Amino acid sequence: MKRSVISILDLSVEELDQLIATANDIIANPQKYSEKCHGKTLATLFFEPSTRTRLSFEAAMFELGGNVLGFSEAASSSAAKGESVADTAKTVSCYSNIIAMRHPKEGAPLVASMNASVPVINAGDGGHNHPTQTLADLLTIQREKGRLDHLTVGLCGDLKFGRTVHSLVEAMSRYEGVKFVFISPEELKVPSYVKQGLKDKGIAYEQTTDLEAVMPELDILYMTRVQRERFFNEEDYLRLKDSYILTPDKLIPAKKDLAILHPLPRVNEIAVAIDDDPRACYFRQVLNGKYMRMALILKLLEVK
């Protein structure tokens, strides 16, 4: 039976830990994995722009010895002629062993998985889910902090539309002793269903609009950009886009071992001056994303 990953919740905690262990082994022993997917083909179906996610999926498959085909925008696919997601998934299944799909509409990768005859990985669907970014986040936190439990995680910026935020909260809430601090303007607060899920599990969280006030307590600071493409009103975007800008002076009260993450792309919410700070993990996070996608491809293709 083919298995797809549409939400981070499709993977158990044990499976997350296994994927992290595999990724760490890939980092330590890359040659061991260089031909694991020889003769296999990954199709990347990207109906929405992407740099890191698409290229890291492709790099992951190439480094496993496999092949890649696909498209990088809807205009270069038959979607421009009106073809449905279901038909696209059925068609591409004829040419590939596994599919990675990004789509602006929530639920599109789920529809694809129901119609494809090969595994489908959700590479981001609207403001809903982005499970492989969360895998990159988890590996980064594990490598930087040495653990995934008993951490205070601050999430800052666009918490309403930020699919990476929603997926990370779902994943980290399954580890013991994690507390969340949600930092955002009132207009971009985390959705009520996310908070209700934490309440139901008895997981501690707080909400604030003041980043500097909570900075000293954070073990992880997960910055996000305010996403222009999620706004219906340009005026609202312009008013909110610079709500939080992380600068060196704001890090003065932070812990010396704080880990600063960002799913990228960055606009101006993290000053370039912070890039040289050893606490800045976001480019290491990009590399970790490739390793976790390699581990996930191996798992879904059932390659030992």
C-alpha positions in Angstrom: 0.0 0.0 0.0 1.3 3.4 -0.9 1.6 5.9 1.9 1.5 9.7 1.6 2.4 12.5 4.0 0.0 15.4 3.8 0.2 16.6 7.4 3.0 16.3 10.0 0.4 14.3 12.0 0.6 11.5 9.4 3.9 10.6 11.1 4.0 9.3 14.7 6.6 10.6 17.2 8.5 7.3 16.8 8.6 7.9 13.0 9.7 11.5 13.5 12.6 10.2 15.7 13.4 7.5 13.1 13.6 10.1 10.3 15.8 12.4 12.4 18.1 9.4 13.1 18.2 8.5 9.4 19.0 12.2 8.5 21.8 12.3 11.0 23.2 9.1 9.5 23.0 10.6 6.0 25.0 13.6 7.3 27.6 11.3 8.8 27.8 8.8 6.0 26.6 10.4 2.7 28.3 7.8 0.4 26.2 5.0 2.0 23.1 6.6 0.6 24.3 7.7 -2.8 22.6 5.0 -4.9 19.7 4.1 -2.6 17.1 5.5 -5.1 18.8 4.4 -8.3 16.2 3.9 -11.0 13.5 5.8 -9.0 11.9 9.1 -10.2 10.6 12.0 -8.1 8.0 14.3 -9.7 7.9 17.9 -8.3 4.6 19.5 -9.1 4.8 23.1 -8.0 1.8 25.2 -8.7 3.2 28.0 -6.6 6.6 29.7 -6.5 9.4 28.0 -4.4 13.1 28.1 -4.1 14.2 26.1 -1.1 11.5 23.5 -1.0 11.6 22.5 -4.7 15.3 22.6 -5.1 15.9 20.7 -1.8 13.5 18.0 -3.0 15.4 17.8 -6.3 18.8 17.8 -4.6 17.6 15.1 -2.1 16.6 12.8 -4.9 19.7 13.4 -7.0 21.9 12.7 -3.9 20.0 9.4 -3.4 20.9 8.5 -7.0 17.4 9.0 -8.4 15.9 11.1 -11.2 13.6 14.2 -11.1 10.9 15.5 -13.4 8.2 18.1 -13.0 7.3 21.8 -13.3 7.9 24.9 -11.3 4.7 26.9 -12.0 1.1 26.2 -12.8 1.4 28.1 -16.1 3.8 25.5 -17.5 1.4 22.6 -16.7 -1.9 21.5 -18.1 -3.6 23.2 -15.1 -3.4 26.3 -17.3 -5.8 24.5 -19.7 -8.1 23.6 -16.8 -6.9 20.1 -15.9 -7.9 19.0 -12.4 -5.5 18.2 -9.6 -6.9 14.6 -9.6 -6.2 14.1 -13.3 -2.7 15.6 -13.0 -1.9 13.2 -10.1 -3.2 10.2 -12.1 -1.2 11.2 -15.1 2.1 11.9 -13.3 1.8 8.6 -11.4 2.5 7.0 -14.8 5.9 8.6 -15.0 7.2 8.6 -11.4 7.6 6.6 -8.2 6.8 9.5 -5.8 5.3 13.0 -6.1 6.1 16.2 -4.1 3.3 18.8 -4.6 3.0 22.5 -3.7 -0.4 24.2 -4.3 -1.9 27.5 -3.3 -5.2 25.8 -2.4 -5.6 24.1 0.9 -6.3 20.4 0.5 -5.0 20.1 -3.1 -2.2 17.6 -2.1 -4.8 15.5 -0.2 -6.9 15.3 -3.4 -3.7 14.3 -5.3 -2.9 11.6 -2.8 -6.4 10.1 -3.2 -6.0 9.9 -6.9 -2.3 9.1 -7.4 -1.0 5.5 -7.5 2.3 6.6 -5.9 3.1 8.3 -2.6 2.4 12.1 -2.5 4.3 14.5 -0.2 2.6 17.8 0.6 5.2 20.5 -0.1 2.9 23.2 1.1 -0.8 23.9 0.6 -1.9 27.5 1.0 -1.9 28.6 4.6 -2.6 25.1 5.8 0.3 22.6 6.1 4.0 22.3 5.3 5.2 19.0 6.8 8.6 18.8 5.2 9.5 22.3 6.4 8.6 21.0 9.9 10.9 18.0 9.4 13.7 20.5 8.6 12.8 22.5 11.7 12.8 19.4 14.0 16.2 18.2 12.8 17.6 21.8 13.2 16.2 22.0 16.8 17.5 18.5 17.6 21.0 19.3 16.3 21.2 22.7 17.9 19.7 22.0 21.3 20.3 18.2 21.6 16.6 17.5 22.3 13.0 18.2 21.3 11.5 18.2 24.7 11.4 20.7 27.6 11.8 23.8 25.4 10.2 27.2 25.3 9.4 27.9 21.6 8.6 31.5 20.5 6.9 31.9 17.2 6.9 35.4 15.8 5.2 37.2 12.9 2.4 35.9 10.7 0.9 33.2 12.9 -2.5 33.4 11.1 -1.5 32.4 7.6 1.9 30.8 8.4 1.6 27.1 7.4 5.1 26.4 8.8 4.0 27.7 12.2 0.8 25.5 12.3 2.8 22.4 11.3 5.6 23.0 13.8 3.1 23.5 16.7 1.4 20.2 15.8 4.8 18.4 15.8 6.4 20.0 18.9 3.2 19.7 21.0 3.8 15.9 21.0 7.0 16.2 23.0 7.0 16.5 26.7 7.5 19.8 28.5 7.2 22.2 25.5 5.8 25.6 26.0 4.7 27.9 23.2 4.9 31.7 23.1 2.9 33.3 20.2 4.1 36.8 19.3 2.1 38.6 16.6 0.0 41.7 15.8 -3.7 41.2 16.8 -4.6 40.8 13.1 -2.2 37.9 12.6 -2.8 35.9 15.8 -2.6 32.1 15.7 -5.9 30.5 14.7 -8.3 29.5 17.4 -8.2 25.8 16.4 -4.4 25.7 17.0 -4.9 27.1 20.5 -7.8 24.8 21.2 -5.7 21.9 20.3 -3.1 22.9 22.9 -5.8 23.5 25.5 -7.2 20.0 24.9 -3.7 18.5 25.5 -3.0 20.7 28.5 0.0 22.3 26.8 1.2 25.7 28.1 1.1 28.7 25.8 1.0 32.5 26.0 0.1 35.2 23.5 1.8 38.6 23.3 2.4 41.5 20.9 5.8 42.3 22.7 8.8 40.3 21.4 11.3 42.0 23.6 9.4 41.3 26.8 9.5 37.5 26.3 12.9 37.3 24.7 14.8 36.2 27.9 12.6 33.1 28.3 13.0 31.6 24.8 15.0 28.6 23.8 13.9 28.8 20.2 12.8 31.9 18.3 11.0 31.0 15.1 10.7 34.1 13.0 8.3 34.3 10.0 7.6 36.9 7.3 4.3 38.6 6.8 3.2 37.0 3.5 2.0 39.4 0.9 0.5 36.6 -1.2 -2.0 35.7 1.7 -3.5 39.2 1.9 -6.6 40.3 0.0 -5.9 43.9 0.9 -2.5 45.5 0.0 -3.2 48.3 2.5 -3.4 45.7 5.4 -0.1 44.1 4.2 1.8 47.4 4.1 0.5 48.2 7.6 1.6 44.9 9.1 4.7 43.9 7.1 7.2 45.5 9.4 5.6 44.5 12.7 8.6 42.7 13.9 12.2 43.2 12.8 14.9 41.3 14.7 18.0 43.4 15.2 21.2 42.7 17.3 20.0 45.1 20.1 16.8 43.0 20.6 19.0 39.9 21.2 20.9 41.5 24.1 18.6 39.9 26.8 18.3 36.6 24.9 19.8 33.4 26.1 23.4 32.7 24.9 22.2 29.4 23.4 19.0 30.7 21.8 18.4 29.1 18.4 16.9 31.5 15.8 15.0 29.7 13.0 13.2 31.1 9.9 11.6 29.0 7.1 12.7 31.6 4.6 12.5 33.5 2.3 13.4 36.5 4.5 12.3 39.9 3.5 13.4 42.3 6.3 12.2 40.6 9.5 15.7 39.5 10.4 18.5 42.1 10.0 21.4 40.9 7.9 23.7 41.8 10.8 22.4 38.8 12.7 23.5 36.3 10.1 27.0 36.2 11.7 25.6 35.5 15.1 26.2 31.8 16.0 22.6 31.7 17.2 21.3 32.2 13.7 20.4 28.8 12.4 18.3 29.5 9.4 20.8 28.6 6.7 21.8 25.4 8.5 18.0 24.8 8.6 17.9 25.0 4.8 20.6 22.3 4.6 18.8 20.2 7.2 15.7 20.3 5.0 17.5 18.4 2.3 18.6 15.7 4.6 15.1 15.2 6.1 13.6 15.1 2.6 16.1 12.4 1.7 15.1 10.4 4.8 11.3 10.8 4.0 11.8 9.8 0.4 13.6 6.6 1.6 10.8 5.9 4.0 7.9 6.3 1.6 9.6 4.3 -1.1 10.4 1.7 1.5 14.1 1.7 0.7 16.1 0.1 3.5 
